[in-house]
Amino acid sequence: MTFLFDTLRYAFDYFDQDGTGQITLENLIKIFGSVQHASEVLGEDGVDIDGDSQISFEEFKSMMMSHDGSRQRTLHYTKRDPSYSDRPQSKSESALKGAAEKK
């Protein structure tokens, strides 16, 4: 195994929280905290290649290895998007939003 393969497998396993070998809508909802966001990720063009509404390891690997620049890794979740309103806000997000509204 290579470092890249091991890294991709580790990342895939993080998203495949129930260990089925597939990243499902339910897995994505648990991670992203939003049905809307999870559905967008799963429905993004080129992610679910075989159209079975799940992401296999091969599909995940293909998506992550894509160098076309059109989708800077959909599953990356360090920046929270405030447009996903059904995702609970953290205390710091609520505080920042409140401070911004007071200005």
Backbone torsions as a table, in degrees:
resi	resn	phi	psi	omega
1	MET	NA	147.8	178.3
2	THR	-101.9	165.7	178.1
3	PHE	-59.7	-43.5	-179.6
4	LEU	-62.1	-47.2	179.0
5	PHE	-60.3	-45.9	179.7
6	ASP	-60.8	-40.1	179.2
7	THR	-65.8	-44.4	178.1
8	LEU	-63.4	-41.3	179.0
9	ARG	-63.7	-42.4	178.9
10	TYR	-61.8	-45.2	179.2
11	ALA	-64.2	-44.2	178.6
12	PHE	-59.7	-45.4	-179.4
13	ASP	-63.2	-30.6	175.9
14	TYR	-62.1	-43.6	-179.5
15	PHE	-76.5	-32.1	178.0
16	ASP	-84.0	69.8	-171.3
17	GLN	-67.5	-21.8	-179.9
18	ASP	-98.7	2.2	174.0
19	GLY	69.5	26.9	-178.8
20	THR	-83.6	-11.0	-175.8
21	GLY	88.3	4.8	178.1
22	GLN	-136.2	143.9	171.2
23	ILE	-92.5	115.7	-176.0
24	THR	-102.0	169.6	175.4
25	LEU	-57.7	-41.3	179.8
26	GLU	-61.6	-41.1	176.4
27	ASN	-59.9	-45.7	-177.4
28	LEU	-67.1	-36.0	177.7
29	ILE	-62.7	-43.5	179.0
30	LYS	-60.9	-38.0	-176.7
31	ILE	-79.1	-47.8	-175.8
32	PHE	-86.5	-18.1	178.2
33	GLY	72.1	17.7	-175.8
34	SER	-150.9	126.2	175.7
35	VAL	-62.6	-41.5	-179.0
36	GLN	-60.3	-50.5	-178.8
37	HIS	-63.7	-45.3	-179.9
38	ALA	-60.7	-42.6	179.4
39	SER	-64.8	-38.7	177.8
40	GLU	-64.5	-41.8	179.1
41	VAL	-62.6	-48.6	-177.5
42	LEU	-66.6	-34.0	-177.7
43	GLY	-87.6	-4.2	-178.3
44	GLU	-62.1	138.1	-179.4
45	ASP	-56.5	128.8	176.3
46	GLY	88.5	0.0	179.0
47	VAL	-90.7	-58.6	178.7
48	ASP	-91.6	81.2	-171.5
49	ILE	-61.4	-42.5	-176.5
50	ASP	-88.2	-1.5	174.3
51	GLY	72.0	22.9	-178.2
52	ASP	-93.2	11.3	179.3
53	SER	63.8	26.7	175.3
54	GLN	-142.6	159.9	177.5
55	ILE	-113.3	114.5	177.1
56	SER	-80.2	169.7	177.7
57	PHE	-61.2	-40.3	179.8
58	GLU	-63.3	-41.1	177.3
59	GLU	-66.0	-41.8	178.6
60	PHE	-61.4	-46.7	-179.7
61	LYS	-61.7	-43.8	178.9
62	SER	-61.4	-44.3	179.1
63	MET	-62.5	-46.1	-176.5
64	MET	-70.7	-28.0	-178.5
65	MET	-88.9	-7.4	-179.0
66	SER	-62.1	133.6	-179.3
67	HIS	-117.1	23.2	-177.0
68	ASP	-79.3	-11.6	176.4
69	GLY	76.6	-4.3	-175.8
70	SER	-77.0	-23.1	178.3
71	ARG	-140.2	102.4	-179.4
72	GLN	-74.0	80.3	178.1
73	ARG	40.3	97.5	-177.9
74	THR	-56.0	-38.0	-173.2
75	LEU	-82.5	0.5	178.2
76	HIS	-70.7	132.2	-170.9
77	TYR	-133.8	38.5	178.4
78	THR	-86.2	-30.0	178.3
79	LYS	-99.7	123.1	179.1
80	ARG	-86.2	132.6	-178.5
81	ASP	-94.3	115.9	-177.6
82	PRO	-66.7	-11.8	180.0
83	SER	-73.3	-13.9	177.5
84	TYR	-89.1	82.0	-170.0
85	SER	-72.5	-17.9	179.8
86	ASP	-84.5	0.5	174.4
87	ARG	-87.9	128.5	178.6
88	PRO	-61.1	138.1	178.0
89	GLN	-83.7	146.7	174.8
90	SER	-75.9	167.3	178.4
91	LYS	-60.3	-39.9	-178.7
92	SER	-68.3	-37.0	177.1
93	GLU	-64.8	-43.0	179.1
94	SER	-62.4	-42.2	179.7
95	ALA	-64.5	-43.5	179.2
96	LEU	-64.5	-41.7	179.6
97	LYS	-64.0	-43.0	178.7
98	GLY	-63.4	-40.9	178.7
99	ALA	-65.8	-39.5	179.9
100	ALA	-67.4	-36.0	-179.3
101	GLU	-70.9	-26.7	-179.7
102	LYS	-74.4	-22.0	-178.0
103	LYS	-75.5	NA	NA
